C-alpha cells in the first residue's frame, strides 16, 4: 500500500500529512492551525498537532483546495453480516468489480465503529445481527448528519411486511429479501453510488 492510500484511509492527520494533501508547506499548516483557521487538537503532553478528517475537509472546501488527494476514487462498501459465507461472497465479488473498497463487520457495534472510521458510501446490512437489529443500526446512522449520504441496503430473510416498513422508516434506503441474486445486489450497489 503506498503512502497516499494510507493517508486516504486515515481519520486523523499530522500536520505533515495535511501539508502533503493540501500541497502546501508544513509551516503553513501549523500557522493555519495556530490561528484557528484549521481546527484540530494537540496531543496531550506534546507539541504535536492533529487534525480530524472532518476538520480537514471543511478547511479544504473553505480554501477551494481539491479533495482528490483525500479520495481513492473507489466507492466504499461496508458489509455487515454475521454469516461468514455471505460476507466472503460480497467481499470477493465487490473487490473483483474493481470500483469498490470493502470492509466487513459482524455486529451492529462493529458496524458503528467502522462507519466512523471507514466512512462508507454504502452499507449492506443484515437485519438480524447477534447484538442488535438492523433498524437500530439504521436509526443510529441516520441520527448523525455526517452520514446522511450513506445508502443503506438491508438484506434479510425477514418476511414480515411490518418489519420491512419499520426498517425503511428507520432510515434504510431499500430492502432486499434473502435468498437474493448476487449480481442484482451488486448492480443495486453500483447504481446507488453511480458506478458503471
ZAGUNU-494556 format. One line per field, with one value per residue: residue number from 1; x, z negated, y of N, C-alpha, C in turn. Coordinates in Angstrom, 3 decimals. Layout:
<rs>
rovex <- [NUM/...]
n.u <- [X/...]
n.w <- [Z/...]
n.v <- [Y/...]
ca.u <- [X/...]
ca.w <- [Z/...]
ca.v <- [Y/...]
c.u <- [X/...]
c.w <- [Z/...]
c.v <- [Y/...]
</rs>
This chain:
<rs>
rovex <- [1/2/3/4/5/6/7/8/9/10/11/12/13/14/15/16/17/18/19/20/21/22/23/24/25/26/27/28/29/30/31/32/33/34/35/36/37/38/39/40/41/42/43/44/45/46/47/48/49/50/51/52/53/54/55/56/57/58/59/60/61/62/63/64/65/66/67/68/69/70/71/72/73/74/75/76/77/78/79/80/81/82/83/84/85/86/87/88/89/90/91/92/93/94/95/96/97/98/99/100/101/102/103/104/105/106/107/108/109/110/111/112/113/114/115/116/117/118/119/120/121/122/123/124/125/126/127/128/129/130/131/132/133/134/135/136/137/138/139/140/141/142/143/144/145/146/147/148/149/150/151/152/153/154/155/156/157/158/159/160/161/162/163/164/165/166/167/168/169/170/171/172/173/174/175/176/177/178/179/180/181/182/183/184/185/186/187/188/189/190/191/192/193/194/195/196]
n.u <- [0.862/0.654/1.954/0.089/-2.369/-2.518/-2.821/-5.302/-7.045/-7.101/-8.376/-7.542/-5.080/-1.567/0.305/2.180/1.126/-1.224/-0.076/1.025/-1.302/-2.720/-0.904/0.880/3.283/4.504/4.810/2.938/0.584/0.808/0.695/-1.936/-3.333/-2.563/-3.670/-6.307/-7.711/-7.637/-9.073/-8.350/-6.511/-4.170/-1.738/-1.896/0.498/2.496/3.952/2.737/0.432/-2.849/-5.172/-8.528/-10.317/-12.830/-12.510/-10.372/-11.483/-13.453/-11.786/-10.367/-12.437/-13.334/-11.121/-10.964/-9.448/-8.681/-10.272/-9.207/-6.845/-7.606/-9.380/-9.988/-11.145/-12.434/-15.520/-16.745/-17.733/-19.486/-19.925/-22.206/-22.756/-23.384/-23.043/-20.654/-20.226/-21.761/-20.565/-17.955/-18.547/-19.651/-17.475/-15.467/-16.665/-17.261/-14.723/-13.526/-14.930/-13.658/-14.235/-14.768/-14.070/-13.823/-15.038/-15.694/-18.139/-19.299/-21.153/-23.640/-22.480/-19.770/-20.276/-21.022/-18.605/-16.941/-18.307/-17.749/-14.921/-14.317/-16.062/-18.273/-19.784/-21.866/-23.855/-24.258/-26.522/-27.338/-30.439/-30.970/-28.788/-26.143/-26.030/-27.724/-30.697/-31.048/-32.592/-31.971/-29.313/-29.661/-31.171/-29.313/-27.223/-28.581/-29.070/-26.884/-25.779/-23.513/-23.525/-25.522/-25.364/-24.943/-25.883/-28.136/-28.609/-30.693/-30.469/-32.224/-33.813/-36.141/-39.604/-41.773/-43.936/-44.384/-42.051/-40.286/-41.293/-40.742/-37.936/-37.411/-38.546/-36.797/-34.609/-33.368/-32.501/-33.332/-34.750/-33.792/-34.758/-33.710/-33.590/-31.250/-30.381/-27.124/-25.754/-27.662/-27.789/-25.206/-25.395/-27.345/-25.914/-23.924/-25.508/-26.554/-24.369/-23.554/-21.748/-20.226]
n.w <- [0.000/0.894/-0.317/0.056/0.308/-2.219/-3.692/-2.730/-3.990/-6.603/-9.713/-11.318/-11.028/-10.715/-10.853/-8.832/-7.023/-6.302/-5.024/-2.795/-1.541/-0.998/0.536/-0.395/-2.484/-5.561/-7.554/-6.839/-7.319/-10.097/-10.905/-10.097/-11.755/-14.329/-14.249/-14.281/-11.961/-10.891/-12.280/-15.099/-17.367/-20.110/-20.838/-23.985/-26.385/-24.571/-21.748/-19.428/-16.754/-15.738/-13.177/-12.669/-10.166/-9.305/-9.970/-8.324/-5.777/-5.795/-5.989/-3.560/-1.675/-2.282/-1.497/1.187/1.982/3.872/3.286/4.160/3.359/1.063/1.576/2.789/5.136/5.501/4.489/1.185/-0.535/-3.182/-4.541/-6.532/-8.337/-10.025/-8.888/-7.666/-5.064/-3.372/-3.828/-2.849/-0.147/0.807/0.286/1.953/4.554/4.803/4.547/6.794/8.753/8.901/8.565/5.985/2.494/-0.225/-3.479/-6.409/-8.913/-11.815/-13.760/-15.081/-16.721/-15.877/-13.311/-13.771/-14.732/-12.492/-10.578/-11.388/-11.162/-8.534/-6.813/-4.921/-1.603/-0.944/-2.887/-3.368/-4.925/-7.258/-8.654/-11.077/-13.510/-15.725/-18.080/-17.950/-16.188/-12.669/-12.291/-14.461/-13.965/-11.583/-12.525/-14.280/-12.550/-10.878/-12.682/-12.736/-11.113/-9.484/-8.166/-6.314/-3.595/-3.211/-1.658/-2.576/-2.371/-3.262/-3.855/-4.144/-5.429/-6.590/-6.586/-7.315/-6.558/-8.162/-9.629/-7.586/-6.757/-9.093/-9.068/-6.782/-7.640/-9.681/-8.337/-6.335/-2.887/-1.031/-0.741/-0.475/0.138/-1.259/0.166/2.504/5.705/6.390/8.332/8.987/6.607/6.484/8.705/7.768/5.735/7.249/8.808/6.795/6.020/8.321/10.061/12.863]
n.v <- [-1.183/2.188/5.386/7.489/6.097/5.052/7.423/8.295/6.577/7.322/8.755/10.782/13.300/14.158/17.278/17.248/15.370/16.703/18.889/17.607/16.594/18.973/20.296/22.275/24.042/22.556/24.429/26.377/24.961/24.628/27.310/27.956/26.217/27.156/29.704/29.151/28.758/26.247/23.573/21.483/19.376/19.276/16.802/15.382/16.407/16.940/18.749/18.188/18.475/17.530/16.771/16.200/14.310/15.427/18.145/18.784/18.401/20.424/22.687/22.422/22.702/25.320/26.782/26.279/24.002/21.213/18.046/15.711/14.336/13.230/11.299/7.966/7.357/5.010/3.538/3.152/0.287/-1.106/-4.191/-5.712/-8.421/-11.498/-13.908/-15.870/-16.945/-15.302/-12.814/-13.318/-13.870/-11.422/-9.706/-10.763/-10.586/-7.821/-6.731/-7.825/-6.492/-4.051/-1.346/-0.841/-0.453/-2.523/-3.232/-5.215/-6.110/-7.836/-7.399/-5.121/-3.233/-3.223/-2.329/0.311/1.437/1.021/2.513/5.075/5.123/4.188/5.462/4.693/4.564/3.010/0.825/-2.515/-4.302/-6.753/-7.800/-9.220/-9.208/-10.416/-8.837/-6.481/-5.367/-4.567/-2.237/-0.629/-0.043/1.409/3.651/4.790/5.519/7.327/9.323/10.885/13.685/13.739/11.373/11.287/10.867/8.183/5.196/2.841/-0.545/-3.034/-6.460/-9.413/-12.387/-11.937/-11.899/-10.443/-7.889/-5.600/-5.336/-4.768/-2.291/-0.866/-0.900/0.676/3.042/3.589/4.418/2.931/2.654/0.807/-2.528/-5.861/-9.111/-12.258/-15.529/-14.070/-12.620/-12.452/-10.907/-9.036/-7.611/-6.526/-4.876/-3.090/-1.809/-0.569/1.156/2.774/4.282/5.405/4.005/2.529]
ca.u <- [0.000/1.528/1.735/-1.151/-3.561/-2.550/-3.365/-6.724/-7.840/-6.979/-9.429/-6.849/-3.864/-0.494/0.460/2.942/0.193/-2.108/0.735/1.133/-2.622/-3.101/0.184/1.440/4.350/4.050/4.752/1.641/-0.431/0.955/0.165/-3.403/-3.792/-2.362/-4.560/-7.694/-8.349/-7.694/-9.433/-7.741/-6.168/-2.775/-1.565/-1.591/1.872/3.472/3.654/2.195/-0.930/-3.562/-6.338/-9.511/-10.706/-13.939/-11.951/-9.546/-12.392/-14.026/-10.710/-10.071/-13.567/-13.310/-9.990/-11.010/-8.377/-9.323/-10.307/-8.793/-5.805/-8.246/-10.288/-9.360/-11.832/-13.295/-16.603/-16.543/-18.885/-19.369/-20.815/-22.478/-23.493/-22.658/-22.919/-19.320/-20.292/-22.286/-19.516/-16.878/-19.050/-19.723/-16.125/-14.771/-17.286/-17.100/-13.297/-13.287/-15.551/-12.597/-14.668/-15.174/-13.205/-14.769/-14.717/-16.785/-18.434/-20.172/-22.155/-24.078/-21.478/-18.642/-20.755/-20.951/-17.197/-16.414/-18.944/-16.997/-13.539/-14.224/-16.943/-18.745/-20.795/-22.987/-23.813/-25.065/-26.799/-28.235/-31.412/-30.804/-27.383/-26.050/-26.219/-28.901/-31.311/-30.657/-33.295/-31.238/-28.140/-30.159/-31.528/-28.075/-26.523/-29.378/-29.084/-25.662/-25.872/-22.345/-23.729/-26.779/-25.114/-24.758/-27.006/-28.245/-29.392/-30.878/-30.699/-32.694/-34.835/-37.341/-40.709/-42.847/-44.004/-44.294/-40.629/-39.676/-41.720/-40.011/-36.562/-37.410/-38.827/-35.605/-33.577/-32.844/-32.934/-34.047/-34.762/-33.684/-35.085/-32.946/-32.369/-31.191/-29.490/-25.938/-25.441/-28.660/-27.399/-24.017/-25.909/-28.027/-24.867/-23.297/-26.471/-26.697/-23.213/-23.244/-20.550/-20.592]
ca.w <- [0.000/0.923/-1.383/0.266/-0.002/-3.680/-4.132/-2.383/-4.894/-7.977/-10.203/-11.969/-10.262/-11.250/-10.049/-7.638/-6.082/-5.792/-4.064/-1.580/-0.915/-0.526/1.382/-0.984/-3.429/-6.897/-8.314/-6.512/-8.043/-11.519/-11.086/-9.987/-12.975/-15.479/-14.140/-14.405/-10.646/-10.712/-13.593/-15.475/-18.782/-20.416/-21.547/-25.382/-26.831/-23.488/-20.915/-18.169/-16.398/-14.961/-12.504/-12.277/-8.747/-9.059/-10.012/-7.129/-4.626/-5.914/-5.657/-2.122/-0.935/-2.534/-0.762/2.563/2.236/4.380/2.331/4.849/2.620/-0.103/2.061/3.553/6.413/5.369/3.521/0.011/-0.907/-4.445/-4.581/-7.933/-8.388/-10.833/-8.082/-7.058/-3.624/-2.699/-3.923/-1.907/1.218/1.160/0.277/3.162/5.780/4.853/4.805/8.198/9.581/9.109/8.259/4.581/1.372/-1.087/-4.859/-6.928/-10.348/-12.174/-14.751/-14.972/-17.415/-14.943/-12.184/-14.212/-14.776/-11.121/-9.863/-11.758/-10.669/-7.102/-6.097/-3.713/-0.727/-1.002/-3.908/-3.089/-6.336/-7.617/-9.629/-12.367/-13.917/-17.034/-19.223/-17.784/-14.867/-11.658/-12.408/-15.449/-13.227/-10.667/-13.289/-14.814/-11.426/-10.410/-13.689/-12.551/-9.823/-8.652/-7.462/-5.552/-2.217/-3.151/-1.109/-3.380/-1.768/-4.232/-3.242/-5.208/-5.144/-7.310/-5.629/-7.896/-5.917/-9.168/-9.954/-6.429/-6.876/-10.226/-8.596/-5.866/-8.476/-10.499/-7.521/-5.240/-1.576/-0.353/-1.386/0.463/-0.586/-1.026/0.985/3.482/6.853/6.024/9.367/8.873/5.449/6.901/9.612/6.935/5.059/8.280/9.163/5.651/5.926/9.689/10.597/14.058]
ca.v <- [0.000/3.363/6.370/8.247/5.307/5.008/8.710/8.380/5.750/7.808/9.655/11.894/13.547/15.001/18.500/16.862/14.733/17.765/19.654/16.791/16.535/20.314/20.797/23.494/23.688/22.191/25.687/26.992/24.191/24.958/28.682/27.878/25.543/28.042/30.868/28.692/28.559/24.798/23.027/20.212/19.290/18.941/15.535/15.725/16.250/17.143/19.919/17.687/18.867/16.524/17.345/15.194/14.341/16.364/19.497/18.949/18.561/21.775/23.621/22.319/23.288/26.764/27.372/25.768/23.033/19.986/16.937/14.482/13.603/12.632/10.255/6.880/7.184/3.836/3.714/2.321/-0.526/-1.824/-5.354/-6.049/-9.684/-12.479/-15.124/-15.875/-17.226/-14.101/-11.787/-13.680/-13.750/-9.992/-9.146/-11.226/-10.054/-6.363/-6.463/-8.199/-5.443/-3.068/0.020/-0.775/-0.769/-3.237/-3.618/-6.038/-6.103/-8.966/-6.968/-3.733/-2.416/-3.064/-1.513/1.706/1.854/1.073/3.622/6.271/5.049/3.869/6.385/4.020/5.166/2.068/-0.224/-3.702/-4.588/-7.852/-7.313/-9.903/-9.291/-11.069/-7.940/-5.613/-5.491/-3.586/-0.949/0.165/0.443/2.453/4.852/5.378/6.163/8.467/10.396/11.679/14.373/13.447/10.098/11.306/10.420/6.723/4.425/1.620/-1.631/-4.115/-7.769/-10.298/-13.381/-11.497/-11.819/-9.648/-6.567/-4.543/-5.153/-4.098/-0.889/-0.291/-0.684/1.823/4.223/3.833/5.058/2.104/3.136/-0.273/-3.834/-6.985/-10.344/-13.485/-15.597/-12.987/-12.777/-11.682/-9.918/-7.962/-6.799/-5.753/-3.828/-2.083/-1.048/0.269/2.212/3.678/5.189/5.875/3.337/1.753]
c.u <- [0.901/1.104/0.414/-2.386/-3.674/-3.219/-4.864/-7.606/-7.831/-8.157/-8.839/-5.479/-2.842/-0.418/1.253/2.050/-0.748/-1.361/0.829/-0.195/-2.987/-2.057/0.678/2.550/3.747/3.929/3.422/0.528/-0.392/0.406/-1.365/-4.003/-3.729/-3.282/-6.038/-8.403/-8.499/-7.910/-8.754/-7.463/-4.677/-2.748/-1.153/-0.121/2.925/3.119/3.002/0.741/-1.549/-4.842/-7.296/-9.940/-11.790/-13.436/-11.124/-10.415/-13.003/-13.002/-10.430/-11.192/-13.564/-12.248/-9.869/-9.827/-9.051/-9.202/-9.753/-7.754/-6.380/-9.134/-9.554/-9.965/-12.744/-14.348/-16.430/-17.843/-18.579/-20.402/-20.970/-23.369/-22.693/-22.521/-21.617/-19.371/-20.765/-21.233/-18.412/-17.313/-19.095/-18.332/-15.396/-15.345/-17.134/-15.649/-12.976/-13.856/-14.543/-12.951/-14.960/-14.034/-14.147/-14.197/-15.924/-16.917/-19.405/-21.297/-22.552/-23.081/-20.291/-19.032/-20.671/-19.529/-16.646/-17.053/-18.177/-15.594/-13.447/-15.032/-17.481/-19.734/-22.065/-22.768/-24.790/-25.303/-27.766/-29.197/-31.181/-29.321/-27.310/-26.353/-27.468/-29.484/-30.903/-31.346/-32.608/-29.994/-28.558/-30.444/-30.281/-27.330/-27.271/-29.415/-27.851/-25.692/-24.662/-22.524/-24.965/-26.610/-25.062/-26.036/-27.052/-29.180/-29.479/-31.195/-31.109/-33.695/-36.137/-38.471/-41.830/-42.864/-43.905/-42.841/-39.891/-40.028/-40.936/-38.557/-36.473/-37.670/-37.605/-34.462/-32.945/-33.360/-33.708/-33.882/-34.708/-33.854/-34.116/-33.936/-32.414/-30.262/-28.292/-25.612/-26.414/-28.292/-26.187/-24.453/-26.585/-26.996/-24.239/-24.218/-26.556/-25.564/-22.718/-21.912/-20.992/-20.270]
c.w <- [0.000/-0.137/-1.200/-0.034/-1.508/-4.227/-3.883/-3.344/-6.336/-8.384/-10.942/-11.303/-11.039/-10.383/-8.763/-6.579/-5.470/-4.751/-2.733/-0.811/-0.272/0.392/0.924/-1.944/-4.781/-7.771/-8.085/-7.283/-9.532/-11.802/-11.044/-11.238/-14.161/-15.443/-14.257/-13.077/-10.310/-12.091/-13.854/-16.966/-18.928/-21.151/-22.982/-25.732/-25.736/-22.720/-19.587/-17.973/-15.560/-14.405/-12.113/-10.813/-8.471/-9.051/-8.772/-5.899/-4.632/-5.491/-4.147/-1.280/-1.064/-1.684/0.679/2.917/2.703/3.381/2.929/4.075/1.397/0.292/2.880/4.949/6.373/4.301/2.387/-0.384/-2.216/-4.443/-6.040/-7.978/-9.244/-10.109/-7.276/-5.536/-2.846/-2.691/-2.905/-0.463/1.651/1.239/1.575/4.426/5.903/5.134/6.270/9.157/9.882/8.754/6.774/3.630/0.334/-2.482/-5.373/-8.436/-10.622/-13.107/-14.484/-15.623/-16.492/-13.746/-12.530/-14.204/-13.356/-10.292/-10.141/-11.137/-9.147/-6.240/-4.796/-2.911/-0.770/-2.174/-3.485/-4.446/-6.504/-8.695/-11.018/-12.667/-15.324/-18.212/-19.125/-16.385/-13.959/-11.790/-13.425/-14.780/-12.308/-11.412/-13.802/-13.713/-10.993/-11.422/-13.555/-11.176/-8.914/-7.815/-6.563/-4.115/-2.087/-2.670/-1.863/-2.684/-2.802/-3.465/-4.350/-4.689/-5.854/-6.310/-6.096/-7.292/-6.916/-9.544/-8.814/-6.471/-7.972/-9.824/-7.706/-6.645/-9.317/-9.681/-6.445/-3.918/-0.809/-1.101/-0.307/-0.342/-0.226/-0.686/2.083/4.625/6.594/7.053/9.328/7.708/5.802/7.813/8.815/6.229/6.055/8.660/8.039/5.583/7.293/10.222/11.769/13.847]
c.v <- [1.236/4.385/7.100/7.405/5.099/6.270/8.768/7.593/6.246/8.694/10.860/12.040/14.366/16.262/18.193/16.222/15.764/18.593/18.913/16.773/17.880/20.954/22.169/23.064/23.332/23.440/26.390/26.297/24.557/26.361/28.691/27.243/26.513/29.264/30.477/28.496/27.077/24.189/21.693/20.200/18.986/17.605/15.871/15.444/16.415/18.410/19.502/18.096/17.751/17.146/16.220/15.397/15.377/17.808/19.786/19.186/19.960/22.824/23.620/22.949/24.812/27.453/26.872/24.866/21.743/18.830/15.639/13.675/12.893/11.450/9.207/6.768/5.963/4.122/2.707/1.605/-1.245/-2.947/-5.766/-7.292/-10.648/-13.816/-15.050/-16.031/-15.999/-13.003/-12.061/-13.475/-12.277/-9.363/-9.493/-10.581/-8.539/-5.985/-6.751/-7.143/-4.327/-1.636/0.224/-1.115/-1.363/-3.467/-4.398/-5.894/-7.239/-8.563/-5.512/-2.787/-2.146/-2.200/-0.032/2.235/2.000/2.179/4.905/6.270/4.984/4.830/5.779/4.860/4.321/1.119/-1.311/-4.340/-5.748/-7.338/-7.900/-10.079/-9.897/-10.143/-7.070/-5.831/-4.336/-2.244/-0.038/0.770/1.593/3.749/5.573/6.133/7.419/9.612/11.297/12.349/14.134/12.186/10.105/10.820/8.896/6.049/3.103/0.625/-2.749/-5.395/-8.716/-11.311/-13.033/-11.284/-10.894/-8.239/-5.408/-4.264/-4.442/-2.607/-0.169/0.012/0.551/3.117/4.589/4.429/4.202/2.668/2.073/-1.580/-4.908/-8.268/-11.467/-14.590/-14.533/-13.363/-11.856/-10.599/-8.739/-7.039/-5.934/-4.601/-2.715/-1.188/-0.070/1.434/3.253/4.688/5.619/5.317/2.476/0.289]
</rs>
